[in-house]
Amino acid sequence: QVQFVESGGGLVQPGGSLRLSCAASGNIFSFATVGWYRQAPGNQRELVARITSIISGGHTNYADSVKGRFTISRDNAKNTVYLQMNSLKPEDTAVYYCNANLASRDFWGQGTQVTVSS
């Protein structure tokens, strides 16, 4: 069982920045693809960014809507994955969830609210 502790959400003005953190309960990065998803009210949960496992090369991919503004990274020693969000827009407002896909199983964090508003 993989568990996560997420942090870093909050209220920010348009154009501002936030960094989300997700600390995993164990060393999963060697074999798991980890990523961030988000869900706005009335919408389906969507992929924001992900990074493949260490043994798969650590490749990243992003939703078109966040390319050039968001960056996913991880600290293997701390078992933590980050999402740096810059140039935030009101449409980025959502609950953001950390995810790990390990051996075809999905594990989810509890979610952290990000609100972009003036």
TORBAPA-543763 format. One record per residue: residue number from 1; residue in one letter; x, y, z of N, C-alpha, C in turn. Coordinates in Angstrom, 1 decimal. Layout:
<nodes>
resi / resn / nX / nY / nZ / caX / caY / caZ / cX / cY / cZ
NUM / a / X / Y / Z / X / Y / Z / X / Y / Z
...
</nodes>
This chain:
<nodes>
resi / resn / nX / nY / nZ / caX / caY / caZ / cX / cY / cZ
1 / q / 0.8 / -1.2 / 0.0 / 0.0 / 0.0 / 0.0 / 0.9 / 1.2 / 0.0
2 / v / 0.6 / 2.2 / -0.9 / 1.3 / 3.4 / -1.0 / 0.4 / 4.5 / -0.4
3 / q / 1.0 / 5.3 / 0.4 / 0.3 / 6.5 / 1.0 / 1.1 / 7.8 / 0.7
4 / f / 0.3 / 8.9 / 0.6 / 0.9 / 10.1 / 0.2 / 0.5 / 11.2 / 1.2
5 / v / 1.3 / 12.2 / 1.4 / 1.0 / 13.4 / 2.1 / 1.3 / 14.6 / 1.2
6 / e / 0.2 / 15.3 / 0.8 / 0.3 / 16.4 / -0.1 / 0.3 / 17.7 / 0.7
7 / s / 0.9 / 18.7 / 0.1 / 0.9 / 20.0 / 0.7 / 1.2 / 21.0 / -0.4
8 / g / 1.0 / 22.3 / -0.1 / 1.3 / 23.4 / -1.0 / 0.2 / 24.1 / -1.7
9 / g / -1.0 / 23.6 / -1.6 / -2.1 / 24.3 / -2.2 / -2.4 / 25.6 / -1.5
10 / g / -3.4 / 26.4 / -2.1 / -3.8 / 27.6 / -1.5 / -4.4 / 28.5 / -2.5
11 / l / -4.6 / 29.8 / -2.1 / -5.1 / 30.8 / -2.9 / -4.0 / 31.7 / -3.5
12 / v / -4.1 / 32.0 / -4.8 / -3.0 / 32.8 / -5.4 / -3.7 / 33.6 / -6.5
13 / q / -3.1 / 34.8 / -6.7 / -3.7 / 35.7 / -7.8 / -3.2 / 35.2 / -9.1
14 / p / -4.0 / 35.5 / -10.2 / -3.6 / 35.2 / -11.5 / -2.2 / 35.7 / -11.8
15 / g / -1.4 / 34.8 / -12.5 / 0.0 / 35.2 / -12.7 / 1.0 / 34.7 / -11.7
16 / g / 0.4 / 34.3 / -10.5 / 1.3 / 33.9 / -9.4 / 1.8 / 32.4 / -9.6
17 / s / 2.5 / 32.0 / -8.5 / 3.1 / 30.7 / -8.5 / 2.8 / 29.9 / -7.2
18 / l / 2.7 / 28.6 / -7.4 / 2.6 / 27.7 / -6.2 / 3.5 / 26.5 / -6.5
19 / r / 3.9 / 25.8 / -5.4 / 4.6 / 24.6 / -5.6 / 3.9 / 23.5 / -4.7
20 / l / 3.4 / 22.5 / -5.4 / 2.8 / 21.4 / -4.6 / 3.9 / 20.3 / -4.3
21 / s / 3.7 / 19.7 / -3.2 / 4.6 / 18.6 / -2.8 / 3.8 / 17.3 / -2.5
22 / c / 4.3 / 16.2 / -2.7 / 3.7 / 14.9 / -2.4 / 4.7 / 14.0 / -1.9
23 / a / 4.7 / 13.7 / -0.7 / 5.6 / 12.7 / -0.1 / 5.0 / 11.3 / 0.0
24 / a / 5.7 / 10.4 / -0.6 / 5.3 / 9.0 / -0.6 / 5.8 / 8.2 / 0.6
25 / s / 5.0 / 7.2 / 1.0 / 5.3 / 6.4 / 2.2 / 6.5 / 5.5 / 2.0
26 / g / 6.9 / 5.3 / 0.8 / 8.1 / 4.4 / 0.6 / 8.8 / 4.8 / -0.7
27 / n / 9.8 / 4.0 / -0.9 / 10.7 / 4.3 / -2.1 / 10.0 / 3.6 / -3.3
28 / i / 9.2 / 4.4 / -4.0 / 8.4 / 3.8 / -5.1 / 8.9 / 4.3 / -6.5
29 / f / 9.7 / 5.3 / -6.5 / 10.1 / 5.9 / -7.7 / 10.9 / 5.0 / -8.7
30 / s / 11.5 / 4.0 / -8.2 / 12.2 / 3.1 / -9.1 / 11.3 / 2.4 / -10.1
31 / f / 10.1 / 2.1 / -9.6 / 9.2 / 1.3 / -10.5 / 7.9 / 2.0 / -10.8
32 / a / 7.5 / 3.1 / -10.2 / 6.2 / 3.7 / -10.4 / 6.3 / 4.9 / -11.2
33 / t / 5.3 / 5.1 / -12.1 / 5.1 / 6.4 / -12.7 / 4.3 / 7.2 / -11.7
34 / v / 4.7 / 8.4 / -11.5 / 4.0 / 9.3 / -10.5 / 3.6 / 10.6 / -11.3
35 / g / 2.5 / 11.1 / -10.8 / 2.0 / 12.3 / -11.5 / 1.0 / 13.1 / -10.7
36 / w / 0.6 / 14.2 / -11.3 / -0.5 / 15.0 / -10.7 / -1.7 / 15.1 / -11.6
37 / y / -2.8 / 15.0 / -11.0 / -4.1 / 15.1 / -11.7 / -4.8 / 16.3 / -11.0
38 / r / -5.9 / 16.8 / -11.7 / -6.7 / 17.8 / -11.1 / -8.2 / 17.6 / -11.5
39 / q / -9.0 / 18.1 / -10.6 / -10.4 / 18.0 / -10.8 / -11.1 / 19.2 / -10.4
40 / a / -11.7 / 19.9 / -11.3 / -12.5 / 21.1 / -11.1 / -14.0 / 20.7 / -10.9
41 / p / -14.8 / 21.5 / -10.2 / -16.2 / 21.2 / -10.0 / -16.9 / 21.0 / -11.3
42 / g / -17.6 / 19.8 / -11.4 / -18.4 / 19.5 / -12.6 / -17.5 / 18.9 / -13.7
43 / n / -16.2 / 18.8 / -13.5 / -15.4 / 18.2 / -14.5 / -14.8 / 16.9 / -14.1
44 / q / -14.4 / 16.1 / -15.1 / -13.7 / 14.9 / -14.8 / -12.3 / 15.2 / -14.3
45 / r / -11.7 / 14.2 / -13.6 / -10.3 / 14.3 / -13.2 / -9.4 / 14.2 / -14.5
46 / e / -8.5 / 15.1 / -14.6 / -7.6 / 15.1 / -15.7 / -6.1 / 15.1 / -15.3
47 / l / -5.3 / 14.5 / -16.2 / -3.9 / 14.4 / -16.0 / -3.3 / 15.8 / -16.2
48 / v / -2.4 / 16.2 / -15.3 / -1.7 / 17.5 / -15.4 / -0.3 / 17.2 / -15.9
49 / a / 0.4 / 16.4 / -15.2 / 1.8 / 16.1 / -15.5 / 2.2 / 14.7 / -14.9
50 / r / 3.1 / 14.0 / -15.5 / 3.6 / 12.8 / -14.9 / 5.0 / 12.6 / -15.3
51 / i / 5.7 / 11.7 / -14.5 / 7.1 / 11.4 / -14.7 / 7.2 / 9.9 / -14.6
52 / t / 7.8 / 9.2 / -15.5 / 7.9 / 7.8 / -15.5 / 9.0 / 7.3 / -14.4
53 / s / 9.0 / 6.0 / -14.2 / 9.9 / 5.5 / -13.1 / 11.3 / 5.7 / -13.5
54 / i / 12.2 / 5.5 / -12.5 / 13.6 / 5.6 / -12.7 / 14.1 / 4.6 / -13.8
55 / i / 13.6 / 3.4 / -13.6 / 14.1 / 2.4 / -14.6 / 13.5 / 2.6 / -16.0
56 / s / 12.5 / 3.4 / -16.1 / 12.0 / 3.7 / -17.4 / 12.5 / 5.0 / -18.0
57 / g / 13.4 / 5.7 / -17.2 / 14.1 / 6.8 / -17.8 / 13.6 / 8.2 / -17.2
58 / g / 12.6 / 8.2 / -16.4 / 12.2 / 9.4 / -15.8 / 11.6 / 10.4 / -16.9
59 / h / 10.9 / 10.0 / -17.9 / 10.4 / 10.9 / -18.9 / 9.1 / 11.6 / -18.4
60 / t / 9.0 / 12.8 / -18.8 / 7.9 / 13.7 / -18.4 / 6.9 / 13.9 / -19.5
61 / n / 5.7 / 14.1 / -19.2 / 4.7 / 14.6 / -20.1 / 3.7 / 15.5 / -19.4
62 / y / 3.1 / 16.4 / -20.2 / 2.2 / 17.4 / -19.6 / 1.0 / 17.6 / -20.4
63 / a / -0.1 / 18.0 / -19.8 / -1.3 / 18.4 / -20.5 / -1.0 / 19.6 / -21.3
64 / d / -1.6 / 19.7 / -22.5 / -1.3 / 20.9 / -23.3 / -1.6 / 22.2 / -22.6
65 / s / -2.5 / 22.2 / -21.8 / -3.0 / 23.4 / -21.1 / -2.0 / 24.0 / -20.1
66 / v / -1.0 / 23.1 / -19.7 / 0.0 / 23.6 / -18.7 / 1.4 / 23.6 / -19.2
67 / k / 1.6 / 23.1 / -20.4 / 3.0 / 23.1 / -21.0 / 3.6 / 24.5 / -21.0
68 / g / 4.8 / 24.6 / -20.5 / 5.5 / 25.8 / -20.5 / 5.3 / 26.6 / -19.2
69 / r / 4.3 / 26.2 / -18.4 / 4.0 / 26.9 / -17.1 / 4.2 / 26.0 / -15.9
70 / f / 4.0 / 24.7 / -16.0 / 4.1 / 23.8 / -14.9 / 5.3 / 22.9 / -15.1
71 / t / 6.0 / 22.5 / -14.0 / 7.1 / 21.6 / -14.1 / 7.0 / 20.5 / -13.0
72 / i / 7.0 / 19.2 / -13.4 / 7.0 / 18.1 / -12.5 / 8.5 / 17.7 / -12.2
73 / s / 8.8 / 17.4 / -11.0 / 10.1 / 16.9 / -10.6 / 10.0 / 16.0 / -9.4
74 / r / 11.1 / 15.4 / -9.1 / 11.0 / 14.5 / -7.9 / 12.4 / 14.5 / -7.2
75 / d / 12.4 / 14.3 / -5.9 / 13.6 / 14.1 / -5.1 / 13.5 / 12.6 / -4.6
76 / n / 14.4 / 11.8 / -5.3 / 14.3 / 10.4 / -5.0 / 14.7 / 10.1 / -3.5
77 / a / 15.7 / 10.9 / -3.0 / 16.1 / 10.6 / -1.6 / 15.0 / 10.9 / -0.6
78 / k / 14.1 / 11.9 / -0.9 / 13.0 / 12.2 / 0.0 / 11.7 / 11.6 / -0.4
79 / n / 11.7 / 10.7 / -1.5 / 10.5 / 10.1 / -1.9 / 9.4 / 11.1 / -2.1
80 / t / 9.7 / 12.2 / -2.7 / 8.8 / 13.3 / -2.9 / 8.7 / 13.8 / -4.3
81 / v / 7.5 / 14.0 / -4.8 / 7.3 / 14.6 / -6.2 / 6.7 / 16.0 / -6.0
82 / y / 7.2 / 16.8 / -6.9 / 6.7 / 18.2 / -6.8 / 6.0 / 18.7 / -8.1
83 / l / 5.2 / 19.7 / -8.0 / 4.6 / 20.3 / -9.2 / 4.8 / 21.8 / -9.0
84 / q / 5.7 / 22.4 / -9.8 / 5.9 / 23.8 / -9.7 / 5.0 / 24.4 / -10.8
85 / m / 4.1 / 25.3 / -10.3 / 3.1 / 25.9 / -11.1 / 3.3 / 27.4 / -11.2
86 / n / 3.6 / 27.9 / -12.4 / 3.9 / 29.3 / -12.7 / 2.8 / 29.9 / -13.6
87 / s / 2.7 / 31.2 / -13.6 / 1.8 / 31.9 / -14.5 / 0.4 / 31.3 / -14.4
88 / l / 0.0 / 31.2 / -13.1 / -1.3 / 30.5 / -12.9 / -2.5 / 31.3 / -13.4
89 / k / -3.5 / 30.6 / -13.9 / -4.7 / 31.2 / -14.5 / -5.9 / 30.7 / -13.7
90 / p / -7.0 / 31.5 / -13.7 / -8.2 / 31.1 / -13.0 / -8.7 / 29.7 / -13.4
91 / e / -8.5 / 29.3 / -14.7 / -8.9 / 28.0 / -15.1 / -8.0 / 26.8 / -14.5
92 / d / -7.0 / 27.2 / -13.8 / -6.2 / 26.2 / -13.1 / -6.8 / 25.8 / -11.8
93 / t / -7.8 / 26.5 / -11.4 / -8.5 / 26.3 / -10.1 / -9.0 / 24.9 / -10.1
94 / a / -8.7 / 24.1 / -9.1 / -9.1 / 22.7 / -9.0 / -8.5 / 22.1 / -7.7
95 / v / -9.0 / 20.9 / -7.4 / -8.3 / 20.0 / -6.4 / -7.2 / 19.2 / -7.2
96 / y / -6.0 / 19.3 / -6.7 / -4.9 / 18.6 / -7.3 / -4.6 / 17.3 / -6.5
97 / y / -4.5 / 16.2 / -7.2 / -4.2 / 14.9 / -6.6 / -2.9 / 14.3 / -7.1
98 / c / -2.1 / 13.8 / -6.1 / -0.9 / 13.1 / -6.4 / -1.3 / 11.6 / -6.8
99 / n / -0.6 / 11.0 / -7.7 / -1.0 / 9.7 / -8.1 / 0.3 / 8.9 / -8.4
100 / a / 0.2 / 7.6 / -8.1 / 1.3 / 6.7 / -8.4 / 0.7 / 5.5 / -9.1
101 / n / 1.2 / 5.1 / -10.2 / 0.8 / 3.8 / -10.9 / 1.9 / 2.8 / -10.7
102 / l / 1.6 / 1.8 / -10.0 / 2.7 / 0.8 / -9.6 / 2.1 / -0.6 / -9.8
103 / a / 2.7 / -1.4 / -10.7 / 2.2 / -2.7 / -11.0 / 0.7 / -2.7 / -11.4
104 / s / 0.4 / -1.7 / -12.2 / -1.0 / -1.6 / -12.8 / -2.0 / -1.2 / -11.7
105 / r / -1.6 / -0.8 / -10.5 / -2.5 / -0.3 / -9.5 / -2.3 / 1.2 / -9.4
106 / d / -3.4 / 1.9 / -9.1 / -3.3 / 3.4 / -8.9 / -3.5 / 3.7 / -7.4
107 / f / -2.6 / 4.6 / -6.9 / -2.7 / 5.0 / -5.6 / -2.8 / 6.6 / -5.6
108 / w / -3.7 / 7.1 / -4.7 / -4.0 / 8.5 / -4.8 / -3.8 / 9.2 / -3.5
109 / g / -3.4 / 10.5 / -3.6 / -3.3 / 11.3 / -2.4 / -4.7 / 11.9 / -2.1
110 / q / -4.7 / 12.6 / -1.0 / -6.0 / 13.1 / -0.5 / -6.5 / 14.3 / -1.2
111 / g / -5.6 / 15.0 / -2.0 / -6.0 / 16.2 / -2.7 / -5.7 / 17.4 / -2.0
112 / t / -5.3 / 18.4 / -2.8 / -5.0 / 19.8 / -2.2 / -5.7 / 20.8 / -3.1
113 / q / -6.4 / 21.8 / -2.5 / -7.1 / 22.8 / -3.3 / -6.2 / 23.9 / -3.7
114 / v / -6.3 / 24.2 / -5.0 / -5.6 / 25.3 / -5.6 / -6.7 / 26.3 / -6.2
115 / t / -6.7 / 27.5 / -5.7 / -7.6 / 28.5 / -6.2 / -6.9 / 29.7 / -6.7
116 / v / -7.1 / 30.0 / -8.0 / -6.5 / 31.2 / -8.6 / -7.6 / 32.2 / -8.9
117 / s / -7.5 / 33.3 / -8.1 / -8.5 / 34.3 / -8.1 / -7.9 / 35.6 / -7.7
118 / s / -8.4 / 36.7 / -8.2 / -8.0 / 38.1 / -7.8 / -9.0 / 38.6 / -6.7
</nodes>
